[in-house]
């Protein structure tokens, strides 16, 4: 087989990343409302949504460690996309809340491989271009999410909601094919990480700090714009197309801010101001979404939220692994993403309980207030890594 040029390799990596995220986002606009149509309570919907994060919390670290130990990434990329194929089929053929729980759990298994995709993509760039690489791969992931959710809403509206699950499976299968074509840079066996290296890495205060901030962000995102916003819109009379637009809006401006995170925002604005202001905006938008009473206003608020979301997510990804040795990058990225999986897990579960007991408005105001704690943490932290401005 003819060796691909570096340019062709990166293009294939772009496409593969889009397919990866599209396979688990195409049905997101209608997932919570579809579950509700099956007679599922908000508490159970929260549990279904939480399963996505719980699996990542458990699986991301073992996947990252094993990848670094064997010096290969493609097997784990194939494993992740294959899980999305099965997940889509489970959703398509199942019609009970328990089956929905299983399908979302398998989707979480797919997302558990994201750190491997990130590190593999970064391996195509020199060390001094890693911030740029993370910005590019982050942007590509958001493009995949936007395209998938827009198409998912249209498909659900024109045809039926269950078809989005089948499309998810087919997109995942296409992703598997693309990974098979994608070349891989294997880690040199001369730098074989030891198990003790991984435990030492877990003591890295910067990795843990940025992971903790990411937990707060994931609670905000997966409880709010990717959690119960579709239910609010549906109760206001929205069509599935509107739900698709809303979910796409939740990532739309992230495409721009993620791309600029490693250049303009890092060099001109600085990490701390960028992240702190971004958290403050997300906090305010969640409160406003909770009290908004019309569809156009909610769509605008969700769109505004997407800008700081992309900036926070990409910057924290970059900062968390920046001080880690290259041979441990897969494991470090997996630790970071595993820890923030806690936010995906507890956020929707608690929000569902609060929504059942006190209403969705109170739930969103609570999430918004909690999100602001990240701003307080950033302002009061005294010691920062030397590269953080």
Secondary structure, 3 states (H helix, E strand, C coil): CCCCCHHHHHHHHHHHHHHHHHHHHCCHHHHHHHHHHCCCCHHHHHHHHHHHHHHHHHHHHHHHHHHHHHCCCHHHHHHHHHHHHHHHHHHHHCCCHHHHHHHHHHHHHHHCCHHHHHHHHHCCCCHHHHHHHHHHHHHHHHHHHHHHHHHHHHHHHHCCHHHHHHHHHHHHHHHHHHHHHCCCCCCCHHHCCCHHHHHHHCCCHHHHHHHHHHHHHHHHHHHHHHHHHHHHHHHCCCCHHHHHHHHHHHHHCHHHHHHHHHHHHHHHHCHHHHHHHHHHHHHHHHHHHHHCCCHHHHHHHHHHHHHHHHHHHHHHHHHHHHCCCHHHHHHHHHHHHHHHHHHHHHHHHHHHHHHHHHCHHHHHHHHHHHHCHHHHHHHHCCCCCCCCC
